Amino acid sequence: MTAAVVTTAQADVTIKGNNKQTVNVQGAVANSVVGAASKAKQSLASNVGNVTVKGNNTQTIAVQGAVANSVVGAASTAEQHLGSNVGN
């Protein structure tokens, strides 16, 4: 089991205005995978994929408990995005 908090912009993201991303976790964030060739992706207050932001962008995540993203099974995929811009 792995745990991750991701607050970064990823592949092909263009920001032309102000971009503020905040994550405040008072609990747990879990990202887990079980199974051969399985993937679990989790993005908190992130831009993911081919995203263009031309104006102001504010993404805020406040967790007071738990956020979980889990997948079980061979070749399974789970994705979870909170406060995110998700492109293709």
Secondary structure, DSSP 8 states (H G I E B T S, - for coil): -B--------SSEEE-S-EEEEEEESSEEEEEEESTT-EEEEEES-EESSEEE-S-EEEEEEESSEEEEEEESTT-EEEEEES-EE--
